[in-house]
């Protein structure tokens, strides 16, 4: 179908559709890995550990340095 100019568009749509169906599970796997890593980062690293939202040093850490 790719050799005939009249049916080239149909063939290209078919091949792209086939590739998209083949790569669909790969997309889900990548999205799962990203979501899992973001959730683990959110669970293990709270804003308090980095000094809060404004990056200020917590009072108990500031007093222990002096």
N, CA, C and O of each residue as an XYZ file, in Angstrom:
264
protein
N       0.808     -1.190      0.000
C       0.000      0.000      0.000
C       0.852      1.254      0.000
O       0.417      2.295     -0.494
N       2.053      1.175      0.543
C       2.912      2.351      0.556
C       3.451      2.673     -0.837
O       3.852      3.808     -1.095
N       3.466      1.706     -1.718
C       4.030      1.933     -3.045
C       3.059      2.706     -3.942
O       3.498      3.414     -4.848
N       1.774      2.586     -3.711
C       0.796      3.307     -4.514
C       0.521      4.666     -3.882
O       0.238      4.760     -2.688
N       0.606      5.699     -4.682
C       0.450      7.048     -4.160
C      -0.965      7.284     -3.641
O      -1.145      8.040     -2.686
N      -1.952      6.670     -4.231
C      -3.339      6.894     -3.835
C      -3.649      6.292     -2.463
O      -4.521      6.802     -1.759
N      -2.973      5.244     -2.077
C      -3.259      4.579     -0.802
C      -2.179      4.836      0.258
O      -2.182      4.209      1.317
N      -1.278      5.740     -0.029
C      -0.185      6.015      0.913
C      -0.701      6.551      2.253
O      -0.191      6.156      3.302
N      -1.676      7.420      2.240
C      -2.226      7.979      3.480
C      -2.863      6.921      4.358
O      -2.712      6.945      5.580
N      -3.568      6.004      3.743
C      -4.192      4.917      4.501
C      -3.124      4.031      5.131
O      -3.251      3.611      6.281
N      -2.076      3.754      4.372
C      -1.000      2.905      4.883
C      -0.255      3.568      6.033
O       0.082      2.919      7.023
N      -0.001      4.860      5.895
C       0.704      5.574      6.967
C      -0.145      5.596      8.239
O       0.374      5.381      9.334
N      -1.440      5.854      8.101
C      -2.324      5.837      9.277
C      -2.362      4.455      9.920
O      -2.386      4.339     11.146
N      -2.367      3.415      9.106
C      -2.390      2.049      9.639
C      -1.106      1.754     10.414
O      -1.159      1.215     11.519
N       0.039      2.102      9.842
C       1.320      1.819     10.504
C       1.450      2.632     11.785
O       1.905      2.105     12.800
N       1.062      3.898     11.759
C       1.129      4.708     12.975
C       0.184      4.193     14.045
O       0.524      4.193     15.229
N      -0.996      3.754     13.638
C      -1.925      3.160     14.602
C      -1.378      1.883     15.209
O      -1.555      1.625     16.400
N      -0.714      1.086     14.388
C      -0.113     -0.151     14.875
C       1.005      0.137     15.866
O       1.091     -0.509     16.910
N       1.862      1.100     15.546
C       2.948      1.468     16.463
C       2.397      2.037     17.766
O       2.930      1.758     18.840
N       1.343      2.823     17.678
C       0.785      3.381     18.905
C       0.193      2.286     19.796
O       0.300      2.364     21.020
N      -0.422      1.278     19.202
C      -0.944      0.166     20.000
C       0.180     -0.664     20.609
O       0.054     -1.160     21.728
N       1.272     -0.813     19.876
C       2.403     -1.583     20.395
C       3.090     -0.836     21.536
O       3.520     -1.455     22.509
N       3.195      0.487     21.425
C       3.917      1.273     22.423
C       3.043      1.724     23.589
O       3.552      2.325     24.536
N       1.750      1.452     23.544
C       0.844      1.865     24.616
C       1.270      1.323     25.984
O       1.309      2.105     26.934
N       1.593      0.033     26.143
C       2.027     -0.456     27.459
C       3.324      0.187     27.935
O       3.520      0.364     29.137
N       4.196      0.533     27.023
C       5.436      1.216     27.410
C       5.126      2.586     28.013
O       5.753      2.991     28.993
N       4.180      3.285     27.441
C       3.770      4.575     27.993
C       3.194      4.443     29.388
O       3.477      5.267     30.258
N       2.386      3.411     29.611
C       1.844      3.179     30.945
C       2.951      2.849     31.943
O       2.893      3.278     33.096
N       3.949      2.097     31.512
C       5.056      1.735     32.404
C       5.864      2.967     32.799
O       6.234      3.117     33.963
N       6.138      3.841     31.850
C       6.887      5.063     32.149
C       6.079      5.964     33.077
O       6.631      6.528     34.022
N       4.795      6.105     32.824
C       3.948      6.914     33.696
C       3.887      6.321     35.102
O       3.869      7.066     36.083
N       3.856      4.993     35.214
C       3.842      4.340     36.519
C       5.143      4.599     37.271
O       5.117      4.882     38.469
N       6.273      4.507     36.588
C       7.560      4.756     37.245
C       7.660      6.196     37.741
O       8.141      6.445     38.847
N       7.210      7.129     36.930
C       7.267      8.534     37.336
C       6.355      8.796     38.527
O       6.747      9.485     39.469
N       5.149      8.255     38.492
C       4.213      8.456     39.592
C       4.728      7.824     40.876
O       4.616      8.410     41.953
N       5.291      6.631     40.758
C       5.810      5.947     41.936
C       6.979      6.715     42.547
O       7.059      6.843     43.769
N       7.876      7.221     41.722
C       9.026      7.958     42.261
C       8.581      9.281     42.878
O       9.136      9.693     43.897
N       7.600      9.953     42.294
C       7.101     11.196     42.881
C       6.406     10.944     44.208
O       6.544     11.735     45.140
N       5.665      9.854     44.301
C       4.992      9.545     45.565
C       5.994      9.164     46.647
O       5.823      9.544     47.805
N       7.037      8.420     46.289
C       8.063      8.076     47.273
C       8.823      9.319     47.724
O       9.140      9.464     48.905
N       9.110     10.206     46.791
C       9.800     11.446     47.160
C       8.935     12.296     48.073
O       9.439     12.904     49.017
N       7.637     12.346     47.800
C       6.734     13.125     48.651
C       6.589     12.497     50.025
O       6.415     13.214     51.010
N       6.656     11.174     50.118
C       6.490     10.509     51.406
C       7.747     10.603     52.266
O       7.654     10.685     53.490
N       8.901     10.592     51.644
C      10.148     10.552     52.417
C      10.773     11.927     52.641
O      11.542     12.099     53.587
N      10.472     12.877     51.823
C      11.078     14.201     51.951
C       9.979     15.234     52.113
O       9.345     15.644     51.141
N       9.765     15.645     53.337
C       8.744     16.641     53.596
C       9.365     18.030     53.479
O      10.581     18.171     53.612
N       8.565     19.042     53.236
C       9.118     20.402     53.179
C       9.776     20.828     54.485
O      10.647     21.697     54.483
N       9.366     20.220     55.604
C       9.972     20.574     56.896
C      11.457     20.226     56.921
O      12.245     20.947     57.532
N      11.850     19.138     56.271
C      13.261     18.745     56.262
C      14.132     19.743     55.519
O      15.324     19.861     55.804
N      13.556     20.451     54.583
C      14.318     21.411     53.787
C      14.111     22.833     54.260
O      14.480     23.773     53.556
N      13.533     23.016     55.430
C      13.357     24.350     55.966
C      12.002     24.951     55.678
O      11.850     26.170     55.751
N      11.032     24.155     55.358
C       9.688     24.651     55.114
C       9.526     25.203     53.712
O      10.409     25.073     52.863
N       8.393     25.814     53.493
C       8.067     26.337     52.173
C       8.982     27.501     51.808
O       9.363     27.657     50.648
N       9.331     28.315     52.798
C      10.169     29.489     52.547
C      11.652     29.197     52.744
O      12.466     30.121     52.744
N      12.014     27.930     52.913
C      13.407     27.492     53.106
C      14.049     28.142     54.318
O      15.219     28.523     54.281
N      13.285     28.267     55.385
C      13.806     28.804     56.624
C      14.281     27.654     57.495
O      13.749     26.547     57.414
N      15.267     27.911     58.315
C      15.790     26.887     59.207
C      14.829     26.714     60.381
O      14.447     27.699     61.014
N      14.435     25.478     60.680
C      13.557     25.259     61.836
C      14.233     25.678     63.133
O      15.460     25.682     63.234
N      13.421     26.030     64.123
C      13.955     26.562     65.370
C      14.816     25.551     66.107
O      15.845     25.924     66.671
N      14.425     24.277     66.120
C      15.209     23.293     66.866
C      16.577     23.062     66.196
O      17.544     22.770     66.899
N      16.683     23.177     64.924
C      17.981     23.029     64.261
C      18.842     24.263     64.441
O      20.059     24.154     64.592
N      18.230     25.430     64.426
C      18.991     26.658     64.591
C      19.566     26.747     65.988
O      20.688     27.225     66.155
N      18.831     26.302     66.999
C      19.328     26.382     68.371
C      20.396     25.326     68.646
O      21.245     25.525     69.514
N      20.368     24.211     67.925
C      21.365     23.173     68.174
C      22.712     23.520     67.528
O      23.733     22.944     67.903
N      22.734     24.430     66.587
C      23.995     24.811     65.931
C      24.817     25.737     66.812
O      26.047     25.725     66.751
N      24.143     26.544     67.635
C      24.875     27.530     68.446
C      25.501     26.953     69.654
O      26.144     27.671     70.420
